[in-house]
Amino acid sequence: MELIRVGISACLVGQEVRYNGAHKRNDRLIDGLAARFELVPVCPEVEMGLGTPREPMNLYRQDRALRMITVETRVDHTDRMEAFSARRLEELATAGVSGFVLKKDSPSCGVAGTPTYELDGGGMRRDGSGLFAAAVLERFPHMPVDDEVALS
């Protein structure tokens, strides 16, 4: 029997790809999903060429747009992430991915309620989606997409 393919944040399956070199494996979630689905790990930040560990990034509001910028050195990775997302999502569509489980609060993978900040140092709000997650939702508007907290 062929399993349905589901894209999943690589850190959730135990890959040490987070900014600090760690993972966020969720055994309960993974055990439940792996029995029913073929899990296809994705880490947008590593796959677009950022190392592990790496400088943390946040989402910053600029007019109506969100920018993905490193916290200390202020390197803007927005354009790279958007270009990567378009390419990778086309590959995942061709591979037959039928849904996504993404990492909550990630500047790349947070589905909703992801922290965003003012560029000028203003306060934090939980009103964003990570750049990869936003691209997933735009490219696949009818596909199930959620984070690990909603499914745990």
C-alpha positions in Angstrom: 0.0 0.0 0.0 1.4 3.4 -1.0 1.3 5.9 1.8 0.2 9.6 1.4 3.2 11.9 1.4 3.3 14.7 3.9 5.9 17.4 4.1 7.2 17.9 7.6 9.7 20.3 9.2 12.9 18.3 9.5 13.5 19.3 13.1 10.3 17.6 14.1 11.6 14.2 12.9 14.8 14.6 14.9 17.2 16.1 12.3 19.6 18.5 14.0 18.8 21.5 11.7 17.6 24.2 14.0 19.6 27.5 14.3 21.3 26.2 17.5 22.1 22.8 16.0 19.4 21.0 18.0 16.1 19.3 16.9 12.6 19.4 18.2 11.6 15.7 17.7 8.1 15.1 18.8 7.9 11.3 19.4 4.1 11.3 20.0 3.4 13.2 16.8 6.0 11.3 14.7 4.9 7.9 15.9 1.3 8.7 15.0 2.0 10.1 11.6 4.7 7.7 10.5 2.3 4.7 10.7 -0.1 6.4 8.3 2.0 8.7 6.1 5.3 8.9 4.2 7.0 11.8 5.9 9.1 14.0 3.7 11.4 16.2 5.8 12.0 19.8 4.8 14.2 22.4 6.4 14.0 25.6 4.3 16.8 27.4 6.1 19.3 24.6 5.7 18.2 23.6 2.2 18.6 27.1 1.0 22.3 27.1 2.2 22.4 28.3 5.7 24.5 26.3 8.1 23.8 24.6 11.4 24.3 26.2 13.8 23.5 29.6 12.4 22.5 33.0 13.7 18.9 33.2 14.7 16.4 35.1 12.5 13.1 36.9 13.2 10.4 38.2 11.0 10.3 42.0 10.8 7.4 44.1 9.5 8.2 46.5 6.7 5.2 48.3 5.5 2.8 45.4 4.7 5.6 42.9 4.0 7.5 40.6 6.3 11.3 40.4 6.1 13.4 37.5 7.5 16.4 39.1 9.0 19.2 37.8 11.3 19.0 39.2 14.9 22.6 40.5 15.3 24.1 41.1 11.9 20.8 42.1 10.3 21.3 40.1 7.1 18.1 40.0 5.2 17.4 36.5 3.8 13.9 37.2 2.5 14.6 37.2 -1.2 16.6 33.9 -1.0 13.9 32.2 1.1 11.2 33.3 -1.4 13.2 32.0 -4.4 14.0 28.8 -2.6 10.4 28.3 -1.5 9.1 28.6 -5.1 11.6 26.0 -6.3 11.2 23.6 -3.5 7.4 23.7 -3.5 7.4 22.8 -7.2 9.6 19.8 -6.4 7.3 18.8 -3.6 4.2 19.1 -5.8 5.9 16.9 -8.4 6.7 14.4 -5.6 3.0 14.2 -4.7 3.1 15.8 -1.3 -0.5 16.1 0.0 -0.1 18.1 3.2 2.3 19.7 5.6 3.2 19.7 9.3 5.4 22.6 10.1 7.3 24.0 13.1 5.3 26.5 15.1 6.9 30.0 15.6 9.6 29.4 13.0 10.4 32.5 10.8 10.4 30.1 7.9 7.9 27.4 8.9 5.4 29.0 11.4 2.0 28.6 9.9 0.1 31.3 11.9 0.6 33.4 15.0 4.4 33.5 14.3 6.2 36.3 16.2 6.8 39.5 14.1 8.7 42.6 15.2 9.0 46.2 14.0 12.2 47.0 12.1 12.7 50.0 14.3 12.8 48.0 17.5 9.1 48.1 18.4 7.2 45.4 20.2 6.5 41.8 19.2 3.1 40.7 17.8 1.9 37.2 16.9 0.5 38.0 13.6 2.7 36.4 11.0 3.4 33.3 9.0 6.9 32.1 8.3 8.0 32.8 4.7 8.1 29.1 3.6 4.8 28.4 5.3 3.2 31.5 3.6 4.5 30.2 0.2 3.0 26.7 1.0 -0.4 28.3 1.8 -0.3 30.4 -1.3 0.9 27.6 -3.6 -1.5 24.9 -2.1 -4.5 26.8 -0.8 -6.7 23.7 -0.4 -4.1 21.4 1.1 -4.1 20.6 4.8 -1.3 22.6 6.5 -0.8 22.9 10.3 1.9 23.0 13.0 3.0 20.3 15.4 1.1 21.9 18.4 -2.2 21.7 16.6 -1.6 18.0 15.9 -0.2 17.0 19.2 
